[in-house]
Amino acid sequence: MILFQKIINQKLNNISVEELMQYAKQFNISIERPQAAEVVKAMHGKNINIFNVNERKKLLAQIANITSPQTAQHVNQIFQKFTN
């Protein structure tokens, strides 16, 4: 399980705008390209563990400040698809 978590965290910490847009489309979650770009910018190089509730909440709060609370909720829905 740890290996699985490491792979997912590595992928999300290095995700591109295009990949985030594809995941959003795949999971029927609405996110605009400028919002996706801001989310990617907030995540890159941070080594965030989305399986850690506190780290995920901190990132989502940061995303809400950068974009909007609604966008943060949408991103959290994507995260939940990976962590559940």
C-alpha positions in Angstrom: 0.0 0.0 0.0 2.8 2.4 0.8 4.2 2.0 -2.8 0.8 2.8 -4.2 0.6 5.9 -2.1 4.1 7.0 -3.1 3.3 6.6 -6.8 0.1 8.6 -6.5 1.8 11.4 -4.5 4.7 11.6 -6.9 2.2 11.8 -9.9 0.1 14.5 -8.2 3.2 16.5 -7.1 4.4 16.6 -10.7 1.1 16.8 -12.5 0.8 19.0 -15.5 -2.1 21.3 -16.3 -3.1 19.0 -19.2 -3.1 15.9 -16.9 -5.2 17.7 -14.3 -7.7 18.7 -16.9 -7.9 15.2 -18.2 -8.5 13.8 -14.7 -11.2 16.4 -14.1 -12.9 15.4 -17.4 -12.5 11.7 -16.6 -14.2 12.2 -13.2 -16.8 14.7 -14.5 -15.4 17.5 -12.4 -15.6 21.1 -13.7 -12.4 23.1 -13.5 -11.2 25.8 -15.9 -7.7 25.8 -17.4 -6.6 29.0 -15.5 -7.7 27.4 -12.2 -5.9 24.1 -13.1 -2.8 26.1 -13.8 -2.9 27.8 -10.4 -3.5 24.4 -8.7 -0.5 22.9 -10.5 1.6 25.9 -9.6 0.6 25.4 -5.9 1.5 21.7 -5.9 4.8 21.6 -7.8 7.8 20.8 -5.8 6.0 20.7 -2.4 6.0 16.9 -1.9 2.5 16.9 -0.5 1.1 13.7 0.8 -2.5 13.7 -0.1 -3.1 10.7 2.0 -2.3 12.8 5.1 -5.5 14.6 6.0 -3.7 17.7 7.5 -1.4 18.1 4.4 -4.4 17.7 2.1 -6.4 20.3 4.0 -3.5 22.7 4.0 -3.1 22.4 0.3 -6.9 22.7 -0.3 -6.9 25.9 1.8 -4.1 27.3 -0.3 -6.0 26.4 -3.5 -9.1 28.0 -2.1 -7.1 31.2 -1.5 -5.5 31.1 -4.9 -8.7 30.3 -6.9 -12.0 29.8 -5.1 -13.5 27.6 -2.4 -15.5 25.9 -5.1 -12.4 25.1 -7.1 -10.8 23.7 -4.0 -13.9 21.5 -3.5 -13.5 20.2 -7.1 -9.8 19.5 -6.6 -10.6 17.6 -3.4 -13.1 15.5 -5.3 -10.3 14.5 -7.7 -8.0 13.8 -4.7 -10.7 11.6 -3.1 -10.9 9.5 -6.3 -7.2 8.7 -5.8 -7.2 8.1 -2.1 -10.4 6.1 -1.7 
